[in-house]
Amino acid sequence: MRRLGTVKNCTLDIDLSDVPKEMFKTKARKSDRALYKALTFKLIVRIEGARLVFSFECGGQEYGAVNAEY
């Protein structure tokens, strides 16, 4: 039986500077109680003809552009 793996298609870069700071929630990692910031978001992918268009949403609001590098 042939095993399937994953293949990197592209790299996405998102500028988070326009996202309001209050949308980032402070969390603590259980293993060592280190603090980190978490952000709930949606990455939307639309097909327009032969290309993929990516958008980034937080709280129902679209923020900035998503740059794809193939």
C-alpha positions in Angstrom: 0.0 0.0 0.0 1.3 3.4 -1.0 1.7 6.0 1.8 0.6 9.5 1.1 2.3 12.5 2.6 2.0 16.2 2.5 3.6 18.6 0.0 4.2 22.3 0.5 2.1 24.2 -2.0 2.8 27.7 -0.9 3.8 30.0 2.0 1.3 32.5 3.3 2.4 35.8 5.0 -0.2 37.8 6.9 0.4 41.3 8.4 -1.3 41.3 11.8 -0.5 44.9 12.7 -4.1 46.1 11.9 -5.8 43.5 14.1 -6.9 45.2 17.4 -4.7 44.1 20.3 -7.8 43.1 22.4 -8.5 40.3 19.9 -5.3 38.6 21.1 -6.0 36.5 24.2 -3.3 35.8 26.8 -3.0 32.1 27.6 -0.7 30.0 29.8 1.0 26.8 28.6 0.2 24.0 31.1 3.6 22.3 30.9 5.7 25.3 32.1 3.1 28.1 32.6 4.8 30.2 30.0 2.5 33.0 28.7 1.7 33.4 25.0 -0.8 35.2 22.8 -3.6 33.3 20.9 -5.7 34.6 18.1 -8.9 33.0 16.7 -9.1 33.6 12.9 -10.3 32.3 9.6 -8.3 31.9 6.5 -10.6 32.1 3.5 -9.7 30.6 0.2 -11.6 31.6 -2.9 -11.1 30.2 -6.4 -11.3 32.8 -9.1 -10.7 31.2 -12.5 -7.3 29.6 -12.4 -6.0 31.4 -9.2 -6.5 31.1 -5.5 -7.4 34.3 -3.5 -6.7 34.2 0.2 -8.2 36.5 2.8 -7.7 36.7 6.6 -10.6 37.3 9.0 -10.9 37.9 12.8 -14.2 38.4 14.4 -16.0 38.6 11.1 -13.8 41.5 9.9 -11.3 41.1 7.1 -7.8 42.5 7.9 -5.1 43.3 5.4 -4.0 41.1 2.5 -2.5 37.6 2.4 0.5 37.2 0.3 1.1 33.8 -1.2 4.6 32.7 -2.4 4.6 29.6 -4.6 
